[in-house]
């Protein structure tokens, strides 16, 4: 199986949920389609969607909810 990664588009704080009282966008084991939102990166109170550039199955998140991230940092692994 080929592995792909979803990378952070910007430096900031990564969130797996749209709001604290809502479920995560995606969980490990979920099927992902190209363009699916897997989380948000917050930069100075502005939220940017993190979208999958390829389809696959979400194998593992490489960062935790509310972790600081850098631009280009791998956020999740996908497998075909």
Backbone torsions as a table, in degrees:
resi	resn	phi	psi	omega
1	UNK	NA	137.2	178.0
2	UNK	-84.8	141.9	178.3
3	UNK	-104.8	142.8	174.7
4	UNK	-129.2	158.5	177.8
5	UNK	-123.7	148.7	171.0
6	UNK	-101.6	125.5	-174.5
7	UNK	-106.5	153.1	176.5
8	UNK	-72.4	129.6	179.2
9	UNK	-76.1	-21.5	-174.3
10	UNK	-146.7	161.0	169.9
11	UNK	-78.7	144.9	179.5
12	UNK	163.2	-148.8	179.0
13	UNK	-113.5	130.2	-178.0
14	UNK	-91.7	133.7	177.2
15	UNK	-125.1	131.9	178.1
16	UNK	-87.7	-11.4	-177.7
17	UNK	-120.3	150.3	176.1
18	UNK	-71.4	-24.2	176.7
19	UNK	-157.3	155.7	-177.0
20	UNK	-56.7	-30.5	-177.1
21	UNK	-96.0	11.5	-179.4
22	UNK	-114.7	158.3	179.9
23	UNK	-70.2	161.6	178.3
24	UNK	-63.1	149.4	176.0
25	UNK	-57.0	-49.1	-179.4
26	UNK	-143.6	154.0	177.3
27	UNK	-122.6	161.1	177.1
28	UNK	-58.9	133.7	-178.2
29	UNK	98.8	-14.7	179.6
30	UNK	-71.7	149.1	170.9
31	UNK	-78.3	139.0	-178.1
32	UNK	-121.1	131.4	173.3
33	UNK	-100.3	154.8	175.9
34	UNK	-56.9	130.6	-179.8
35	UNK	93.3	-8.5	177.2
36	UNK	-64.9	140.2	176.0
37	UNK	-82.6	127.8	178.5
38	UNK	-108.6	-11.8	-179.3
39	UNK	176.5	-172.4	179.9
40	UNK	-130.5	148.2	169.3
41	UNK	-116.0	125.0	-179.4
42	UNK	-100.2	128.5	176.8
43	UNK	-130.8	113.9	177.9
44	UNK	50.5	50.4	176.8
45	UNK	68.7	13.5	174.4
46	UNK	-113.4	133.1	-176.1
47	UNK	-106.4	131.7	179.0
48	UNK	-117.6	131.5	179.1
49	UNK	-70.6	139.5	172.1
50	UNK	-102.5	116.0	-176.4
51	UNK	-112.6	146.1	176.5
52	UNK	-72.6	133.1	177.6
53	UNK	-90.6	-5.8	179.8
54	UNK	-147.1	159.8	177.7
55	UNK	-88.7	158.2	177.2
56	UNK	163.6	-165.0	177.6
57	UNK	-109.8	131.8	-179.7
58	UNK	-72.0	107.5	-177.4
59	UNK	-80.1	-50.7	-176.2
60	UNK	-159.4	143.2	168.3
61	UNK	-83.1	137.9	-178.7
62	UNK	-97.3	-8.0	176.0
63	UNK	-131.9	155.8	178.7
64	UNK	-90.6	163.4	174.2
65	UNK	-58.0	133.9	178.5
66	UNK	72.6	15.0	174.5
67	UNK	-76.7	144.9	170.9
68	UNK	-71.8	142.3	179.9
69	UNK	-133.0	159.9	176.2
70	UNK	-111.4	160.9	178.1
71	UNK	-62.2	131.4	179.4
72	UNK	85.4	-3.2	179.6
73	UNK	-70.8	133.9	175.6
74	UNK	-64.1	129.9	179.4
75	UNK	-103.0	-33.4	-176.0
76	UNK	-155.4	152.2	174.4
77	UNK	-103.5	135.7	173.2
78	UNK	-113.8	147.2	171.2
79	UNK	-122.9	150.0	179.7
80	UNK	-66.7	NA	NA
